[in-house]
Amino acid sequence: MNIIELVKKIPHSVSVRIKNRRRYRWMVKQMRMPDPAETVRPKYWKKCGVEVNGHFKVGFGVYFDAGNAEHIHVEDGVWIAAQCLLLCHKRNLAEYHVGDDYNKTPYKIKDIHLKKGCCIGMRTIIMPGVTVGEGAIIGAGSVVTRDVPPYTVATGSPAVVVKSFPERS
Ligand SMILES: CC(C)(COP(=O)(O)OP(=O)(O)OC[C@H]1O[C@@H](n2cnc3c(N)ncnc32)[C@H](O)[C@@H]1OP(=O)(O)O)[C@@H](O)C(=O)NCCC(=O)NCCS
């Protein structure tokens, strides 16, 4: 009897148990590994020049304006969820007229501030010059074009404040 016939003879319940054991071991190994959101990604951001004050977390596939990284300021406890986009530059359209070449218009570069403990929901775009206030929450899929006050929820495109949190009495 060859190995394939032998494997076929293993009862289904046994093979499921073996598979589950392997999955369990793999899961335990993953859990023991440091979370890249708290380790390698913030470290990489700092190396690129982002001004960091404390510890923050970055989800999978977040894009930031690496060429203007020094214009991004992140405070302690900030959570940037997966696939967000942080942009510090855009074209200055003040002097753009019919017949002009858009690609020759100068750039406007503005700082982004993510204040202490704010949370940027998945797939959010933060536009140049925006300050997200302390403890503020940005809804998933928002485009933030204006400052967001502390302890509020802002959602949509452009993001607007939809909720404000009260002081604890
Ligand atoms: C915005 C958010 C914080 C609101 O949470 P909440 O206060 O529990 O809100 P609710 O689910 O009760 O919804 C309240 C209203 O906001 C709307 N809403 C919720 N999330 C929204 C979003 N991302 N964009 C636009 N509107 C949204 C709801 O439709 C609802 O509208 P209604 O009152 O007209 O029915 C939350 O929905 C969100 O997007 N969190 C980020 C999630 C995320 O990115 N997770 C990954 C990180 S770990």
The ligand as an ORCA input file, in Angstrom:
! r2SCAN-3c Opt
* xyz 0 1
  C     -18.268     56.389     12.336
  C     -18.377     55.353     13.443
  C     -17.301     55.613     14.505
  C     -19.753     55.552     14.060
  O     -19.950     54.651     15.076
  P     -21.353     54.673     15.911
  O     -21.438     55.929     16.686
  O     -21.447     53.407     16.645
  O     -22.369     54.840     14.732
  P     -23.655     54.040     14.299
  O     -23.278     52.731     13.701
  O     -24.647     54.062     15.433
  O     -24.185     54.972     13.134
  C     -24.589     56.313     13.374
  C     -24.870     56.952     12.053
  O     -23.648     57.159     11.336
  C     -23.696     56.511     10.061
  N     -22.361     55.975      9.803
  C     -21.708     55.040     10.509
  N     -20.484     54.840     10.016
  C     -20.361     55.666      8.960
  C     -19.323     55.914      8.020
  N     -18.147     55.277      8.108
  N     -19.528     56.843      7.054
  C     -20.721     57.515      6.983
  N     -21.744     57.322      7.853
  C     -21.572     56.407      8.812
  C     -24.752     55.446     10.199
  O     -25.347     55.130      8.974
  C     -25.733     56.109     11.134
  O     -26.526     57.003     10.389
  P     -28.076     57.294     10.798
  O     -28.049     57.837     12.195
  O     -28.538     58.283      9.769
  O     -28.755     55.961     10.720
  C     -18.179     53.921     12.924
  O     -19.292     53.535     12.146
  C     -16.917     53.774     12.073
  O     -16.885     54.000     10.865
  N     -15.837     53.346     12.769
  C     -14.555     53.056     12.160
  C     -14.495     51.564     11.852
  C     -13.165     51.148     11.381
  O     -12.526     51.756     10.526
  N     -12.703     50.071     11.951
  C     -11.390     49.566     11.674
  C     -10.458     50.053     12.693
  S     -10.121     48.867     13.889
*
